[in-house]
């Protein structure tokens, strides 16, 4: 239990640190592009140009952040096999907290009192969860259920992609929720995957859960990116946190045999609910308020390029050192640059 908990915490730290480093690299690239030629770093729609994105990806900060993401993925997968899913998924989701705290140092962001209070709530809830968590279930399930997991992953990602295309900017919250469900399916798939212990390559390659992991992971990243581009950052991030923690936690208890310590079920439930609520609050309070007269995050994606050129938002013209906006062009506040999680 202790080793699994430390592994989940390490995964959360890797994800949170990687997010901040990627933001630093993106900001450095954006400043360099802006110094060379005004306007060349963005497209006519206000998004990052291919050139600026490529240059951001080759900064040492961005590359180190990406490496940390991969390390975090591996540690998160390991934690999902060593801990009850309601604990591992929640701890990994706490990378929002790591990102927010590190942003105060590396991105010069000032956290508000509600943000600090939300961080304290998450940390307290994680203590409750760790205290109440019992042994994880075996993870051994009939192969039919692995096929159902693959089917569910395809439906979530494929259906989500179709719905987002039909609804456009109105689908931001739904896309965030579906991306969270995708990451949750990834965590469940890692837990039930055959051929790992002991390692047996034919069993691994023949397990539908492996392909569910690939579909859910890649599709979840895509839907998350889309959600952040078309709508409210705080709403999409909050929906993702709910999707990737609540459903896997329930499946872990009902399907995989995860449990709490005898007599501590109430503490596990309380810690889980409070942790999810705290993570949602960190996401919610982390989005900067729009200046008076400026378009909100939801409206920005609906404005034409002429409107954006005529009425630049205060954040877009802010000094990069202020840390108000992520200059990678994603529109995500730097304090919420969480990466896809297991």
N, C-alpha and C positions, 0 to 999 in steps of 0.2 A: 504493500500500500504506500509506504513512504517513498520508495523508489519511483513508483508510478506517479505520485503527486509531484515529486521534484521534476520528473520528466515533463509533465504537463506545464508546470511553471516555466521550465526552460523553453518549451515551445512557445509559450505566450510571450516571453521576453524576446525571443528571436523574431517573432512576427512583429511585435511592437517596435523594436529597434530597427528592423529592416524597413518598416514603413517610414520612419523618420529619416533614415539615411537616404531613402529613395526620394523623399521630398526635398532634402538638402541638395541632392544631385540635380533634380529637376529645376530647382530655383537657380542654381549656379548656371545651368545651361540657358535658362530663360534670360538671365541678366546678360550673358555673353551675346546671345542672339539679338537682344534689344540694343546692345551697344553697337553692333555691326550695322544693322539696318532696321529702322523703326518699321514695325508692322510685318516684317518678314517671318516672325516666329509664330504667326497665327494665320489661320485660313480666313476666307471671307465670312465664315460663320462664327468666328471668334474662338475656334478650337485650336489646339496646337498643330503646327505644320509638321509634315513628315520629317523635315530636316531637324526641327527643334526636338522632336521626340527621339529621333535617332541619336542626336548628340547628348541628350539627357541620359540615354541608356548606356553610354560609354564613359560617363564620369565614374571615378572610383567609388564615390559614395553610393551611386545607384547600383553598381555591380556588387559591392559588398552587401547592400541591402537585399539584393536578389538572392545572393548565396545564403543569407540568413533566412530568407523565406523558405528555401529548399530544406535547410536544416530544421526549421520549425515544422515543416510538413512531416519530415521523418520522425521527429520527436513526438509530434501530435499523434501520428499513426501508432507509434509504440505505446503512448499513454492510453489510447483507446482500447488497447488489448490488455492493459494492466489495471485499469480502473473502471468502475461503473460509468456508463456513458453520461449519466446526469452530473457526474463530478468532472470527468475529463473535458467534456464539451464546454462546461461552464468556466472552468479554469482557463481554457484556451481562449474563450471569448473575452476574458479579462485583458487581452492584449490592447483593448481600447484604453485601459488605464495606463499601461506601460507607454503607449504612444503619447497620450496626453501629458504625462509627467515629463518624458524626455523632450517633448516639444517646447517646454518652458526653458530648457537649456540650449538646445540646438537650433530652435526656430524662433526664439525670443517671444513666445506666446505667453500671455498672462491668463491663467485660469481664473474663472470667476468663483465666488463662494459656492453657488449651486454645483459647479463642476467638482470642486474639492469635496463637497458633502457627498456627491454621488460616488466619487472614488472611495471615500471612507465606507459607504454603504456596501459597495462591492467587496472590499477587503474583509469587512466583518462577516458578510454572507459566506464568503469562501471559507472562513474559519469554521462557521457552523457546518457547512457541507463536509469539510474534511473530517470534522469531529464525528459526524453522524454516519458517514459512508461505511458500508460493510463490504464484504467480498464481492468482486465482480462475478458475473455469471460465466458459464463455460464458453459460450460463443459457438458451441457445436449445434448446428441446425440442419434440418433436411435440405438436400440440394434443391428441392422445389422452391423453398423460400428464397434461395439465392436468385433463382430465375425471376421470382416476383419482385425482388429488389431491383434487378436490372430493368424489368418492365416499368416499375414505378419511376426509376431514374429517367428513362427515355420519355415517359409521359410528362414528368415535371419539366424537364429541360425543353423537349420538343414543343409541348403545349404552351409553356411559358414564352418561348420565342415567338410563336404564332400570335399569342394574345398581345404581346408587347407591340408587335408590328401593326395589329389591328387597332389598338387603343392609343398608341403613341404616348404623349406626355402624361396621360391619365393613368398609365400603368406603372408608374415609378414604385409605388408602395408594393404592388403585387409582384413586380420583378424582384424587389428586394427580398420579399418573403420567399419566393420560389428559389432564389439563389441560396437563401439560408437553408431551405429544405434540401437543396442539392448538396450543400456541404454536410448537412446532417446525414443524408444517405451515404455520403463518402465515409463518414465516421462509422456508421453501422456496417458498411461493406468491409472496412478494415478489420472490424471486430470479428466478423464471421468468416473471413477469408481462409480458405483451405490451403494447405501446402506450405505453410510458414513454420509450424512447430509440430513435428520436425520439417525441415525444408524439403519439399519434393516438387521439382519444377513441373512435371506433367500435371500434377493435381492443381498447382497454382494456375497454370495456363488454361486448364479446363474448367475453372470455377467461374460461373457467370458473375460472381461478386467482384472479380477483378475488373471486368468490363463495366460493371455498374460504378465502380470507383472512378474509372476514366471518364465515363459519360457525366457523372455527377460533378466531378471536380472541374473539368474543363467547362462544362455548361454553366456551373455555378459561378465561375469567374466571369464568364461572358455576361450572364444576366445581371450580376452585380455591377459590372462596368456600365452596362446600359442603364440600369436604374439610377446610377449617379449622374449620368449624362442628361437624362430626360426629366428629372424631377427633384424633389426636395431631398437633400443629403441626409438630414436628420431622420426623416421618415423612412427612407430606404434602409439606412443603417440599423435603425431600431427594428424594422421588420426582419432584417437578416439575422440579428441576434436572437429574436424569438424563434425563427424558423430553424436555426441550427442548434438550438439548445433544448427547446421544449419537446419537439417531436422525438429526437433521438433519446432524450432522457426517459420519456414514456415508453418507447419501444424497448429500451434496455431493461426496464423493470418488468414489463408485461411479456416480452418475447425472449429476452436473453438471460433472465434470471438475476439481474442486478438487484441488490438489496441494501438496506441500511443496517446498522447495528441493532440488535434486539432492544426495543424500547426507545429508539432514537428516530423512528419514522417521522414524527412530528418535526423534529429538528431538521431532518433532510428536506422535507417539503418546504419548511419555512426558509431555509437557506437557499434552496433552489429558486423559489419565487422572488425572494429579495435580491438575489444575485442577478437574475434576469432583469428585474425592474431597475436595479442600479446601473446595469450596462446600457439599458435603453436610455436612462437619464443622462449618462455620460455622452451618449450619441446625440441626445436631444439638445442638451445645453451647450454642446460643443460647436454648434453651427452659429456663426456670427450673424447678428441681426442686420437686416438690410437697412441702409440709410434711408431717411425720409425722401420720398419721391423716386427712389430707385426701385427697379423691378425686383420681385422676390425670386428665390431660386426656382420656383415652379414656373414663373413667367419668363425667365431668361431664355429657356429653350424654345419659347414660342415667338420671341422677338426676331425681327428680320435683321440682317447685317447692317442695314442703313440705320435702324434704331440704335443698335449697339454702338455704331461709330459716332452717332450724334449725341448719345447720352451714355458715355462711359461710366460704369459703376465706380464708386469710391474704392472698392476693393481692388478692381483691376488696375487702378493707377497707384495703388498704395506702394509704399517702399517695401521691397522684398524682405527687408530685415524685420518688418513688423510682424510677419507671420500670420497676417489675417487670412490670406488666401493661398491655396496651393497653386503655384505658378506652372505646374506641369500641364495646366489646361483642363484638368478634370473637373474643376469647380469644387472639389472637396476641401473642407477646412483641414488645415494641417493636423489639428488635434484629433482628427478622425480618420487618419490615413491607415486604417486597419487593413491587413491583407487577408486574402482567402484562407480559411482555417480548416483544419480537419474536423 
